[in-house]
Amino acid sequence: MPNSLRLTAALACLSVALVMSPPAMADIALNNTVSGEPLNLDDAPPEGKDSAAFKEFMQSGKNPYVGKQDCFAKGEELFNGACSGCHGHLAEGKIGPGLNDDYWTYPQNATDKGMFETIFGGASGQMGPMYNSVNVQEMLLAMAWVRHLYIGDPEKAEWLEADARKTLKKYDNTPAPKPGADAPQECKMGG
């Protein structure tokens, strides 16, 4: 086979491979809750950015820890350490707004993406950026605990798919279960 024919065949195969390859998914765009300006993830330390959960969140805008009972206790630990002083131990609101009902000071917080933007970039009042207090993966764990504390109308739980809203049970003060032996490492207590 002449060289030009081989080159043509190789280019044709490469073209077919490129066309048939699934497109790479881009990360979601994150914006400041108040100003709308883009958030810079490089402002935060690197911890947690390489976790599978954070990478999944950055592709989908959905928190993979929501509903994962093995992660509730760790989320509660993080929330109590970084958030409960202002938002209350049950996210009922104190100095800061309640987070466990269906009223949102910032309506975008009804989505996981919106709540992450508020935690990462801060909001108005005393809610500053939290990326120096908890890493991005820990933000997702704390958010999952907040979602678990929900006592509002299940139909308004926008962070859930429609079928999950139908089976959502309101928080009833049952303590968070301890992580099981096969729980993800990031969900283990104290670590």
C-alpha positions as CSV (number, residue, x, y, z in Angstrom):
1,M,0.0,0.0,0.0
2,P,1.5,3.4,-1.0
3,N,2.3,5.8,1.8
4,S,-0.3,8.3,0.7
5,L,-3.0,5.6,0.8
6,R,-1.9,4.6,4.3
7,L,-2.0,8.2,5.5
8,T,-5.5,8.7,4.0
9,A,-6.7,5.5,5.7
10,A,-5.2,6.5,9.0
11,L,-6.8,9.9,8.8
12,A,-10.1,8.4,7.9
13,C,-10.0,6.1,11.0
14,L,-9.0,9.0,13.2
15,S,-11.9,11.1,11.9
16,V,-14.4,8.3,12.6
17,A,-13.0,7.8,16.1
18,L,-13.2,11.5,16.9
19,V,-16.8,11.7,15.6
20,M,-17.9,8.5,17.4
21,S,-16.2,9.4,20.7
22,P,-18.6,10.7,23.4
23,P,-18.1,14.4,24.0
24,A,-16.2,15.3,27.2
25,M,-18.6,16.8,29.8
26,A,-17.7,20.3,30.9
27,D,-17.8,21.3,34.5
28,I,-20.9,23.2,35.6
29,A,-20.5,27.0,35.9
30,L,-20.5,28.2,39.5
31,N,-21.5,31.8,40.3
32,N,-21.6,34.0,43.4
33,T,-25.0,33.9,45.0
34,V,-25.3,37.7,45.4
35,S,-23.2,39.2,42.6
36,G,-23.5,36.5,40.0
37,E,-19.8,36.7,39.3
38,P,-18.0,33.4,38.5
39,L,-16.6,31.6,41.5
40,N,-12.9,30.6,41.3
41,L,-12.4,27.1,42.8
42,D,-8.7,27.9,42.9
43,D,-9.4,30.2,45.8
44,A,-9.9,27.1,47.9
45,P,-7.3,24.7,49.1
46,P,-6.9,21.5,47.0
47,E,-8.3,19.1,49.6
48,G,-11.4,17.3,48.4
49,K,-11.2,18.5,44.8
50,D,-9.9,15.2,43.6
51,S,-12.6,13.1,45.2
52,A,-15.0,11.2,43.1
53,A,-18.0,12.8,44.7
54,F,-16.8,16.3,44.0
55,K,-15.9,15.4,40.4
56,E,-19.4,14.0,40.0
57,F,-21.0,17.1,41.5
58,M,-19.0,19.3,39.1
59,Q,-20.3,17.4,36.1
60,S,-24.0,17.1,37.2
61,G,-24.7,19.8,39.8
62,K,-26.2,17.1,42.0
63,N,-24.8,16.2,45.4
64,P,-24.0,12.4,45.3
65,Y,-24.1,12.2,49.1
66,V,-27.8,13.3,49.4
67,G,-29.7,10.3,50.8
68,K,-26.6,8.3,51.7
69,Q,-27.3,7.3,55.3
70,D,-23.7,6.2,55.8
71,C,-22.7,9.8,55.3
72,F,-25.2,11.5,57.6
73,A,-23.2,11.4,60.8
74,K,-20.1,12.9,59.1
75,G,-22.3,15.6,57.5
76,E,-23.8,16.3,60.9
77,E,-20.4,16.5,62.5
78,L,-19.2,19.0,59.8
79,F,-22.5,21.0,59.9
80,N,-22.3,21.3,63.7
81,G,-18.7,22.5,63.6
82,A,-19.0,25.0,60.8
83,C,-22.7,26.0,60.3
84,S,-24.9,25.4,63.4
85,G,-23.7,28.4,65.3
86,C,-25.6,30.6,62.9
87,H,-28.1,28.2,61.3
88,G,-29.0,26.1,64.4
89,H,-28.3,22.5,65.2
90,L,-31.3,21.4,63.2
91,A,-30.9,24.0,60.5
92,E,-33.9,25.8,62.0
93,G,-32.2,29.2,61.8
94,K,-30.7,31.4,64.5
95,I,-28.6,34.4,63.4
96,G,-28.6,33.0,59.8
97,P,-31.7,31.7,58.0
98,G,-33.3,28.3,58.5
99,L,-32.2,25.7,56.0
100,N,-34.6,22.9,56.8
101,D,-37.9,24.2,55.3
102,D,-39.1,25.2,51.9
103,Y,-38.4,28.9,52.2
104,W,-35.1,30.0,50.8
105,T,-33.6,33.4,51.3
106,Y,-31.8,32.7,48.1
107,P,-34.2,30.6,45.9
108,Q,-31.3,28.9,44.1
109,N,-30.4,27.1,47.3
110,A,-33.3,24.8,46.6
111,T,-30.8,23.1,44.2
112,D,-27.5,21.5,45.2
113,K,-25.6,23.7,42.8
114,G,-27.2,26.8,44.3
115,M,-26.5,25.8,47.9
116,F,-22.9,24.9,47.0
117,E,-22.5,28.4,45.4
118,T,-23.7,30.0,48.6
119,I,-21.5,28.0,50.9
120,F,-18.4,28.3,48.7
121,G,-18.8,32.0,47.8
122,G,-20.7,33.3,50.7
123,A,-23.8,35.5,50.7
124,S,-24.9,38.8,52.3
125,G,-24.7,39.6,56.0
126,Q,-22.4,37.5,58.0
127,M,-22.3,34.5,55.6
128,G,-18.8,34.8,54.2
129,P,-17.1,32.2,51.9
130,M,-16.6,28.9,53.7
131,Y,-13.8,27.4,51.6
132,N,-11.2,28.1,54.2
133,S,-13.3,26.4,56.9
134,V,-14.4,23.2,55.1
135,N,-13.1,21.8,51.9
136,V,-15.3,21.3,48.8
137,Q,-16.0,17.6,49.6
138,E,-16.9,18.4,53.2
139,M,-19.3,21.1,51.9
140,L,-21.1,18.3,50.0
141,L,-21.3,16.2,53.1
142,A,-22.7,19.0,55.2
143,M,-25.2,19.8,52.5
144,A,-26.4,16.2,52.5
145,W,-27.0,16.5,56.2
146,V,-29.0,19.8,55.7
147,R,-31.1,18.0,53.0
148,H,-31.7,15.2,55.5
149,L,-33.0,17.7,58.1
150,Y,-35.7,18.9,55.6
151,I,-39.2,19.4,57.1
152,G,-40.8,21.3,54.2
153,D,-43.2,20.2,51.5
154,P,-41.6,17.3,49.6
155,E,-42.9,18.7,46.3
156,K,-40.6,21.7,46.8
157,A,-37.5,19.6,47.4
158,E,-36.0,20.7,44.0
159,W,-32.7,19.0,44.7
160,L,-34.5,15.6,44.3
161,E,-35.8,13.9,41.2
162,A,-39.6,13.8,41.0
163,D,-39.8,10.1,42.0
164,A,-37.6,10.7,45.1
165,R,-39.8,13.6,46.2
166,K,-42.8,11.2,46.4
167,T,-41.0,9.0,49.0
168,L,-39.2,11.8,50.9
169,K,-39.8,11.5,54.6
170,K,-39.6,14.7,56.7
171,Y,-36.9,14.8,59.4
172,D,-38.2,13.4,62.7
173,N,-35.3,14.0,65.0
174,T,-34.0,10.4,64.6
175,P,-30.2,10.5,65.3
176,A,-28.0,10.0,62.3
177,P,-26.9,6.4,61.9
178,K,-23.3,5.6,62.4
179,P,-21.4,4.8,59.2
180,G,-21.3,1.1,58.4
181,A,-18.2,-0.9,57.8
182,D,-18.4,-0.5,54.1
183,A,-19.2,3.3,54.2
184,P,-17.0,5.5,52.0
185,Q,-13.8,6.6,53.9
186,E,-14.8,10.3,53.6
187,C,-18.0,9.4,55.6
188,K,-16.2,7.9,58.6
189,M,-16.4,9.9,61.7
190,G,-13.5,12.1,62.9
191,G,-11.5,11.7,59.8
